[in-house]
Every structure is written in structure tokens, then in C-alpha cells.
Amino acid sequence: MQAQVAGELRQMIISGELPPRSSLSEMALSETFGVSRTPIREALKQLQTEGLVEVRPRVGTFVAVPSHRDVAELFQMKELLEGAAARLLALRGRVAETDRLQSVMAEADEASQAGDTERYAQLVHEYHELIVVGADNGKLEAHYRTLMNQLAYARLVRTTLAQPGRLGESDHEHHRVLDLILAKDGNGAERMMREHVRRSHQVLLDSWDAEEDAEQK
């Protein structure tokens, strides 16, 4: 039961249904999930370990708000892991994941041209998942999933794609990575993927800076 509660809470945080700073009351959650407070308490402890939940003594439990340093460090790890995954997939040659990646990019092109940010964000998730799974390295995949949970990445993707011109840029960058994978250029695929992740991080930082400037005015 604790694992099920933790899984559902994790997804609610990652998706943004429970946004940063949301209060997490054991009593309210036990009513929501229809369970006692014990599995709720254990689930919150687990999510605290994963970096998704923050416990403030004598204050309460909240959805964690990662600092700029936390996000920077997580993006550095994302760059390393996804870069390695792109290289490993390129070295495997034509596999089921590369076929699906081509289909995903065709759909992403349509979403980009239509300005459908929500659909494009879903396809971005599948694109990166396919590359990681296609690397065929269980240890890399396990570390990647933990990292994505800590980043609550689905939420961040929507923030970056909201920036003017980013949707088209992102689509172009994804094509460049895929072209190198299909060409079996492992080093090139890794380099391009790392550039893409760095660019996404920079766009996110620019977005946060703009929000802070707007709040100060």
C-alpha cells in the first residue's frame, strides 16, 4: 500500500497536479487515498528521500521547491546520462526504438507547426524515454528515472516551451540528435544531445529571470 501511495503522489507532483510549495497533510491525504496515516507517512518519507517532498519541523510537509543550484546539478547529470544514452543507442544501429523515434518526430513536427505545446511536451517525454530505453543499459535507465523524478521534468518542459520560439528550436534540436543516431555517429549524437540539454537549461534560467524581473516591477 505504501508503494502505491508513493507512486500516485510522485506522479501528482511530477505532473504539476500538486505544485511546488503545496501543503501535504497526512490527514487530508489519508482521506483522499482511503488509507490510514501510516502508509501516507511512509510514502512521504520516501518522497522526501527522493527530493520531491520537504519536511519542515513544527511547520508541516510540502512539495519541495528545488533551488537554482539543485536544478543546475540535476541538469548536469541529465546532460551526462542522456548524452551517454544517445551514444549507446547510435552504436546499436537500427532497433525498435529508432523506428519509433522517427514516428515520434513526425508527430512532433505536426504539433510544433500547430503550436500545440501540450501535445509536443508529451512527445518530448516519449522521445527522451525512447533514447534512454534504447541505450539498453539498466543501470543508466534506473539513475535516469530517479533524476527525472527529482527534476519533476514534465513541469519544467512546459515552462521552457512557453518561451517564444523555443518550441521550434527544440524540434530542430531533436531532429539533429536523431539524425546522428541514425547515422550511427555515437560521438556526434552524444555531443548534440548534451548541447540540447544545456540549451534547455539555459532557456529555463532565462524564464525564471524574466519571472523574477516581472515580480520586482
Salt bridges, closest charged atoms under 4 A:
GLU26 OE1 - ARG37 NH2 3.60
GLU26 OE1 - ARG41 NH2 3.19
GLU42 OE2 - LYS45 NZ 3.67
GLU50 OE2 - ARG10 NH2 2.81
GLU54 OE2 - ARG56 NE 3.46
GLU73 OE2 - ARG69 NE 3.02
GLU79 OE2 - ARG194 NE 2.81
GLU79 OE2 - ARG198 NH1 2.62
GLU82 OE1 - LYS78 NZ 3.10
GLU82 OE1 - HIS128 ND1 2.92
GLU97 OE1 - ARG92 NH1 3.91
ASP99 OD1 - ARG94 NE 2.37
GLU107 OE2 - ARG100 NH2 3.44
GLU107 OE1 - ARG119 NH2 2.68
ASP109 OD1 - HIS175 NE2 2.73
GLU118 OE2 - ARG158 NH2 2.80
GLU126 OE2 - ARG100 NE 2.73
GLU129 OE2 - ARG145 NH1 2.72
GLU141 OE2 - ARG145 NH2 2.80
GLU169 OE1 - ARG166 NH1 3.35
GLU169 OE1 - ARG199 NH2 3.29
GLU173 OE2 - ARG166 NH1 2.88
GLU173 OE1 - HIS196 ND1 2.55
GLU190 OE1 - ARG87 NE 2.92
GLU212 OE2 - HIS68 NE2 3.88
